Amino acid sequence: MATDFKSSSESSTTQKSTRTTRYWRRADTPRAWWPWGLIPVLGLAALFLFGTLIMAPNIQAEVRQSVGEELGRAGAVVGSIEADGQNVTASVAFEGPAKGLLEAVAETTKCNTWAGALRCPDVVTVHRDAAKEVAIGEAATEAAPAIAKQQPEQIDAVPAAAPIGAAGEVGVVHGAMTPASSTDSCNEAFSQALSGTTIRFRTSSADIDTGSEALLAELAKLAKSCPGNLTIAGHTDSRGDADMNRALSQARAEAVRDAFTSYGIAASRMAAVGYGEEQPVADNALVEGRATNRRIVISVDASE
């Protein structure tokens, strides 16, 4: 039996895969920054111009107007006001209010902002406008005859007990004061003379009310008879700004000192000091208490 043998030959071929990585490289091409680079610069410039030319003048105009109104309410006649940021310089005419009082009052001025009403100026400098005061005085002199015809004659008298009113503190004139010779008796005499009363001023002003002239004359007569030096202390109630109250009390004490000087008391014998609301003697929550706290206190020491 024949057997056929079939030989088969199988060849296997191994294929190797080749991986080729290609990199694409782009050459940087320089580009001009114009005009896109100007966009942030132009934006900042526009914001600066908007603030400088539009916002700042409007804000400063409001500050000038608000400060002017506050000075007017304090009794000054405003000539010109300049605002540089929050520094304000005002040229005003004033007779009753003192310079320090006007500056303190003006610094409390509030302006409307996006955060509410905030204080406008940080520093207010007041300059006295003497020319305007002269003009006001001349105008008042010319108008006086016409006003006198329209108004009845004023009686220069002080009631026994004047009620508390818009003019300020109560003014009561007692009988003639007995001259005192010692420090203790002088202090007691001043205390009695000002018990339940005080020198009256115009509201928010250091201008002494004419109704207090008789009281001032009697106090000056008493002061002349006293030995030593005088301390004139001004006090206010707690309403309003504390700094303004301190300035107001100082100005009122100085006004009394100046009035005593006009009665022949040497200025070197007198010291004026303002305590503002720091030394209350009554409850500021009550109308009567506030009226009691608004006062002038006169004391005598033995120093020569």
C-alpha positions, 0 to 999 in steps of 0.5 A, spaced: 500 500 500 502 506 497 502 512 502 502 518 499 506 523 504 504 530 503 509 535 506 507 542 506 511 548 508 508 554 512 512 560 512 510 565 517 512 572 516 512 577 522 510 584 520 513 590 524 509 596 525 513 603 525 510 609 528 512 616 525 511 622 530 511 628 526 511 635 529 508 641 526 512 647 528 509 654 527 514 660 526 511 666 531 510 672 526 510 679 530 504 683 530 503 690 531 500 692 538 496 697 535 490 699 536 488 693 541 493 695 546 490 702 546 484 700 549 486 699 556 489 706 556 484 709 553 479 706 558 483 709 564 484 716 560 476 716 559 475 714 567 480 720 569 477 725 564 470 723 567 472 724 574 476 730 573 471 734 568 464 732 571 464 728 577 469 732 581 466 739 579 459 737 581 461 734 588 465 740 589 459 745 587 455 741 592 460 742 598 461 749 597 453 750 597 452 746 603 458 749 607 455 756 605 448 754 607 451 752 614 455 758 615 449 762 613 445 759 618 450 760 623 450 768 622 455 769 617 454 773 610 458 768 605 462 772 600 466 766 596 467 759 598 473 755 594 473 747 595 479 743 594 477 736 595 475 736 602 479 742 604 474 748 604 476 756 604 471 761 605 471 768 605 465 771 610 463 777 614 461 776 621 460 780 627 457 775 632 459 768 631 467 767 632 471 764 627 473 758 631 465 757 631 464 758 624 469 753 622 467 748 627 459 749 624 462 748 617 466 742 618 459 738 620 456 739 614 453 733 611 453 732 603 449 726 600 453 720 597 451 713 595 453 711 602 448 716 605 449 723 608 456 724 610 461 729 612 463 734 606 469 737 609 475 735 613 478 742 614 474 749 613 478 755 614 474 762 615 477 768 612 474 775 615 471 779 609 472 786 612 470 789 606 463 786 606 462 787 613 463 795 611 458 794 605 453 791 610 454 796 615 453 802 610 446 798 607 444 797 614 445 805 616 441 807 610 435 802 611 435 804 619 430 810 618 425 806 614 425 800 618 424 805 624 418 808 621 415 801 620 417 798 627 414 801 634 419 803 639 423 798 642 423 798 650 430 796 653 427 792 659 428 785 661 423 781 664 423 778 671 423 771 668 424 770 661 421 764 658 425 759 654 425 760 647 428 760 640 433 765 642 437 761 647 437 761 654 433 764 660 435 771 662 433 773 669 435 780 672 435 780 679 435 786 684 442 790 685 448 785 687 451 787 693 459 788 691 463 782 694 470 783 697 473 776 698 474 770 693 469 766 697 464 771 697 465 773 690 464 766 688 457 765 692 455 772 689 456 770 682 453 763 683 447 767 686 446 772 681 446 766 675 442 761 679 436 759 675 438 764 669 444 765 665 446 770 659 442 769 653 445 768 646 442 767 639 441 760 637 447 757 635 451 763 635 456 767 640 452 773 639 449 776 646 442 777 646 440 785 647 436 782 653 442 780 657 445 787 657 442 789 664 445 782 667 452 783 664 452 790 667 451 788 674 455 782 673 461 786 671 460 791 677 460 785 681 467 783 678 470 789 679 469 789 686 472 782 686 479 781 688 483 776 683 482 773 677 476 771 673 474 764 669 469 765 665 466 758 663 461 756 657 457 750 657 452 747 652 447 741 652 448 735 648 445 736 642 449 737 635 456 735 634 461 735 640 466 739 637 461 744 635 459 745 642 465 745 644 467 751 639 460 754 641 461 754 648 468 757 647 466 763 643 460 764 648 465 765 654 470 769 649 464 774 648 462 775 655 470 776 657 470 781 651 463 784 654 466 785 661 472 788 657 468 794 655 465 795 662 473 796 664 475 790 667 482 788 665 483 783 660 489 780 663 484 778 669 480 774 665 480 767 662 475 764 657 474 757 657 469 752 653 467 745 656 461 744 651 457 738 653 462 735 657 460 738 664 452 737 664 448 739 671 442 736 668 438 731 664 440 732 657 434 728 655 429 733 658 428 740 655 428 743 662 435 739 663 438 742 656 436 749 658 440 748 665 446 745 661 446 751 656 450 756 661 455 761 663 459 760 669 463 765 672 468 764 678 474 767 682 480 765 684 485 768 689 491 769 684 493 776 683 
